[in-house]
Amino acid sequence: MTHMTRRAVMAAMGTGVAWLTLAQTGAKAQQKTLRFSTYLPSQHPMMTQFVAPFAASIAEETGGAVQVEIAAAALAPPPRQFDMVTDGLANMSFTTHSYTPGRFALTGIAELPFLGNSAEAMSEAYWDVHEKYLAAAGEHKGIKLLALSTHGPGALWSDSGPVGSLADLAGLKLIVPGGLGADIGAALGVVTVQAPAPQWYELLSRGTADGALFSVDAPMKFNLEDFLPHYTRVPGGLFNNSFAFFMSERDWDGLGADNQAAIAPLIGKPLSKKMGIVWDAGDAAAIARFPEKNITVTDVEGPFLAEIRAAVAPVEQGWIKLADDKGIDGAAALAMFRERAAEYEAGK
């Protein structure tokens, strides 16, 4: 039994979790096994449409020399996913940067408003900006980033009626994401409610929250459409979330030059693009259900859009200052993000 195999068995025994191999098997002896940990349910589109195909691609491109095993149940809560990998309890994971506030401060660039209307385009742009600007700060030291992504343009959902001005938002209790999404909610004058996904249904069904800052597909995925009949769409998005797909540098180095060369074309910008495609597909499926679910759509424009831009400007300036303090040209990075996202979206 190899050292890697012993470690995998010991980890599985210690956590009481089985591992599912999602890779092709063949006559060639398995040389490396990468154990994937995540908090997402096995049927989440990110697992079935992104992680599983990527695992199969690794096995194919390495001739079976590298395989990916996926934990059959969560090994740790979302904030622990990075530590699971850096501590060697798993080799790969997927998570949201805002679950570890302050640790990856520069990734807040992907949480800002008005970045774009396509997750695919924004995810490609995000990778470009990370490579040119953000990577130099070393926030992901010890981590091999495989992909970066954002979901589609974040929106405002409410239960009491269409929202047409900041005055309509005053005092509303809205579920908000972590990171800069919470700051954006506060800047709009709402009462912010931060809660993990398992609590959303209770908060909205009981009327404890009046709405939410959610991605377009979140109400559909979490069975919340009956409580959020009004969707307010902001051009370019009101907020976003930053997602990372990663492994440890130690494990990447341990794959060897041949396996690295086989896997390298699969990761980075191409993989970020694929992650964005999955998010966009979820948005399209959700929008297709709007007539059936009697969801109204209000487009933010004119004076209301100007109000929002003015309200959230300090959040944007705060991130730019943070980047500048870390030696990164924040204004240039943000301008590049928006320009590249627009270019990729126009070229789709």
N, C-alpha and C positions, 0 to 999 in steps of 0.2 A: 504494500500500500504506500503510495507516494505521500510526501509531506503535505501537498495540497489536498489530497483526498482525506488524509487523517484530519486536517484542520476543518474541512467541510463537514465531515461526520461529527466531529466534536461540537462544532457550532450548531448543527442541526439538533443534536441531542440536548445541548445546553438550553436551547430555546424551545424545544418541543415542536419544531416546525419542520415539515417535509419540504423538499425542494423538487420542483418540476423541471425536467430538462426540456428546453424549447430550442432544440437544434437538431440538425440531421446527424444520424449515426451511420457508421460504416465500418469497413474492415480496418481502416487505419486506427491505431491505438490513440486514445485520447491523451493529449499531452497537457492541456491547460483547461481548467474549469473556472469560469467567472460566475460568481454567485451574485444574483441581482436582488436587491432589497427595495421594497417600496411600500407605501401606505395605501396605494390605490387598490380598489377591488379588482379581481381578476378579469371581470367583464367590462371594465372601463375602456372606452375607445383608445386611450393612450396605451393600454396594455395590448389589446387585440390588434390594433391597426398600426402600432408604432414599435413597441418593445419586442413583441413576438416576431414580426418580420425582420427586425434588425438582428435578433438572435440567430434566425435562420440564415441570414446573409453572412454573418461572421463564420458560421460553420461551413458554409459553401465556399467562401473565398479562401479559407485556410485549409480546405480539404479535410475538415473534421478535426484539425489539430487544436482548435479553440472552440469550446462550447459554452453556452450560457445556461445556467440554472436559475429559475425564478422561484423565490420563496412562495409557498402556497398560502401563507398568511403574513400579515405585517409583523416584522421583527421589532419595530420601534415606531414611535409617533413621528409625524413629519419633521419636527425640529431636530430629530436625532439622525436623520439620514446621512448627512455629511460625516458625522462622527462614526457612524456604522462603517463607512468606507475607510476613513483615515485610520480607525482603530483596528482594521483588519477583520471585523466581524462579517463583513460582506465586501464584495469587490466592485460592485456597480450599484447605482441607484438613480432615482429621478425624484426631484422635489422642487419646492418653490422657495426662492431666496428670502422672501419676506417672513418665512417661518423662523428665521434666525436674525432678528433685527440687529443692525449695526455690524454684523460680521462681514457682509458683502455689500457695503454701502454704495459702491459705484454702480451696482446692478439696478439701483433705483432709476437709472436713466430709462429703463424699459417699463417703468411704472407711470411715467409722466403722461399727460394728456396730449392729444393732437399728433400722435405718432403715425397714424395710418389707418386704413380701413380693411387691411388683409393681414391675417396672422402669418400667412406664408411670406408675404413681402417684408413684414416687420421682423420676422425671425431671421431672414437672410441679412437684413440690414443690421440687426443686433449682432450677429456674428462678425460682420465686417468692422463694426465700431469697436467691438471687444478686441479684435486682433490689432487694430491700429492704435487705440487709445487705452482701453481699460486694463488689458493684460499686464501692462508695464507696472501697475501698482501692486501686483502680486497678491491680490486678495484671495486667490484660489491656490495658494501655495500648498503643494502636496497632493493636489487634485488635477487629474487629467480631464479637462472638459471635452466631452464628446459632441455636445450640441447645446445651443441656447435658444430659447423661444419665448414668445409672448402669445397669449390667446388673442382672439379678435378684439375689435374696439370695445372697450368697456362702456356700459350703459347705465342709465338710471331707471330703476323699476319702482313702481309705487302701486298702492292698493286703493287710494282715495280719489284718484282722478288724474287727468293729464297734467303735466307740469309745464308751465309756460313762462315762468320767471323765477328769480331767486326768492321772491316773496312767497311763492307757492311752496318752497322748500323749507322756509323758516320754521324751526321747531320740530320738523319731522324726525322720527327715530329711524335711521337707516342702518342696515347691516353693511359694514364696509370691510374691504380687504385690509390686510396688514400693510406695513411699509408706507409708501407715499400715498397709497389709495386712501388710507385713514386720514392723512393730512389734507387730501383733496376734499374729502367729505366734510371735514371741519371747516375748510375754507369756504364751502358753499353754504354754511350756516346751519347744517343739520346736526342733530344729536347722533353721534356715531356710536354704533353698537358693534363691537368686535367679538365674533364667536366662530368656532370651528363648524365645518359643514354639517356634522351630525345634529347640531342644535338649530339649524336654520328653519326646519319644518315647524318645530315647536314655537319659535319666536314669531314666525309669520302667521301660523294658523291660529294662535291665541291673540294676535293683535298686539303683542309686545313690541314688535317692530312694524313700522308703516311701509317699509320698502327696503331696497338694497341697491348698492352699487355692485352689479354682477356683470359677468360676461353675457353675451346674447344667449348662449346655450345653457347656462346654469339653471334657470327655472325648469327647463325640460328635464335635465339630467337628475335633478334632485326633487322632482315631483312637486314643484312650487307654483306652477302656472295658475292654479285656481286662486292663489293669494296675491298674484302680481299681474293684474290685467292691463296695466298701463306701462308702456315701454317708451322711454324718451331717448332718442338717438342723437348723439353728438358727433358731428363730422370729425373723423380722425380719432374718435374715442375720447371718453372722459378720463380713463385710467387704463392701466394694463397690469398684468402680473409678469414677473420674470421667472422662467423655469430653466432648470439645469438638468442635463443628462450627463453622468460623469462616472469615472472610476478613479482609483488612486494612482498616483504617479508610480508608486512602487509596483503595483500589479501591471501597469502598462510596460514598465521597463522589463518585467519578468516574462513578457510574452516572447521576447527575442526579435531580432531584426526582420526575419522572414515573415513572421506573423504580423508584426507592426506594418510592414510594407503592404501586406494583403488587406489589412483593415483600414489603413489610412485614407484610401479614397472614399470610404463609406461614411466617415465622420466629419465633423466640422460644419462647414456651410451646407453641404448636401443634406446632412442629417437634420440640421436646424430647419431647413426648408421643408423636409418631410414632416417634422413635428408640427410646423405651422399649417401644413395641408390638413392634418387631422383636426386641428382646432377649427379651421375654416369649414370643414365638412360638418362639424357639429353645429356651427352657427347656421349653416344653410338648412339643416334638418329642423332646427328650432323655428326658424322664420317660416318654413313651410307649414308649420302647425298653428301659426297665429290666427288664421281665419277660423279654424276648428275650435280654438280655445278662446275666441273673442277678445284677442289682445289688440288694443289700440296702439298706434304708433304716432308719436309726435316728434317731428324733426326740429332740432334746435337751430335757429337761424336769427338773423337780424339782431335786435337789441338784447335778446336773451343770450345769444352766443357771445356778444360783447361783454355782458355781465359775467358770464362764466370765465371768459379769458382774463378779465381783470381780477376776478376773485382768486383764480388758481395761479396767477403769475408769481406770487411770492414763493409758492411751492417749487416751481421751476427754478427760480433764482436761487433758492436754498440749495438745490442739488448742484447747480453750477458752482456755487461757492465751495461746497463740500469737495467737488472734484478738483477745483483749483487748489484747495488746501492740500490735496494729496498729490499735487504736481501734475495733474491732468487738465488739459484745456477743455473745461466743461462745455463752454459755449460752442466750440468747434465740434466736439463729439456729438452734442445734441443736434446741431445743424446737419452733420453728416448722417445721423440716424434718420432724420425726417427726409432728407434729400434722397438717400438710397431707398428708403421704403417707398417713396413716391415713384422712383424709377422702376423698381421691381414690380410694383403694382401695375404701372402703365404697360409693362412688358409681358404681363401674364396672358 
